[in-house]
Amino acid sequence: MKSYTITVNGTAYEVTVEETGSVSAPAAAAPKAPAAAPKAAPKAAAPAVSGAGAVKVTASVPGKVLKVVAGAGQAVKAGDSIIILESMKMEIPVVAPQDGTVASIDVAEGASVENGDTLATMN
């Protein structure tokens, strides 16, 4: 974990960033932000193909599923986009952590997700 002090419009914010080894856009949360609205009930998820895989692909930031790029049963290489999240008006690709096959897509476009939620699984 690395800590940084970031100044925005004259206000200093302490930001801690966790190093995960994967390439993704860092997210910084403003301190004492207003409480988030309750999360709406998730929309129906896309059907899974033959159950969940051994490798979970999780959200690195809270946001909304903007686009599902890869489908269940599709072969992907490490670094290929599986899902695109929208967070803080930025498009953040969620990429395959390793070569394999997408076993299931566990979210639908438009669904709200939290940091750490499982978005897909791979074999």
Buried (B, 14 or more C-beta within 10 A) or exposed (E): EEEEEEEEEEEEEEBEEEEEEEEBEEBEEEEEEEEEEEEEEBEEEBEBBEEBBEBBBBBBBBBBBBEBBBEBEBEBEEEBBBBBBBBEEEEBBBBBBEEBBBBBBBBEBEBBBEEEBBBBBBE
